Amino acid sequence: MSISLEAIVARHADRDGPLLPILHDVQAEIGAIDAGTETRIAHLLNLTRAEVHGVVSFYHDFKAQADPRPVVHICRAEACQARGIEAMMPAVAAAAGDRVRVETVYCLGLCSVGPNARIGDDLHARLDEGALTKLVERA
């Protein structure tokens, strides 16, 4: 970890309800929030580990183990379903194989131009099966 856990906590210390921003920064920095990290965060915030674990386990973005594979988030909300995303998913899974992690999200905020996907901070809209599988292959 290039930045210490203590530094991440200190960066958010003046906020009301700093736990969620701290967890997001820790996840981004080290790729996971394991039991030991939960315990350290709890200690630094004067919380119980159960309080920290409750938040970590509630949100699907937090992982207990780092996964180095690239991630493609694919919107599977109603608007994208209406535009055919479900029919594309077998081809997406085949293109991803074990090399790319495909995760479902339920809205990327681009409902009028779906189907949509996100890789990092980059959003991709108006995807057909060919464009989506190429996107996954390039991830």
Steps between C-alpha positions, in 0.01 A plus 500: 500500500663825389295716737448390858165413645559764763548764228175399332311521829662837582395636159135441594518566875318835484200362311171396647465128440850436364475120483365459148750741335780332693390156382483617139852645521637185663335280236642718223848507653550135593222325309341332800379545855584188695421421864827649625436824315147513639643465850757776446239738355268425792777579747591826326137615492413374851243258354451129543616268225135389470400856408769519232430148372128578478572779254764302308271201460199712402658662193600276208789731401711388795695178460670292769773390258669697226423392145756631249283437196357798311134567578223578253177624659200426282166666560219246522227736618161508332590754229803300389298179521243654268784573258624141496780473757386160628536342156859632483614352832600153373734661244634734769570208733680315222709808415587556867597143579706491817708804398240775555259540790153595378280658766138598475388849599145623499536845348781702356273799443495472122161336458415673173815373327528144629624236517787644703822387660772658712868422524661710771364851452429451128137456401400329176150539356290370210675165513402214277634148549805553279600828664447363849701184442786705348489726806526199729781347293700827517448544877 
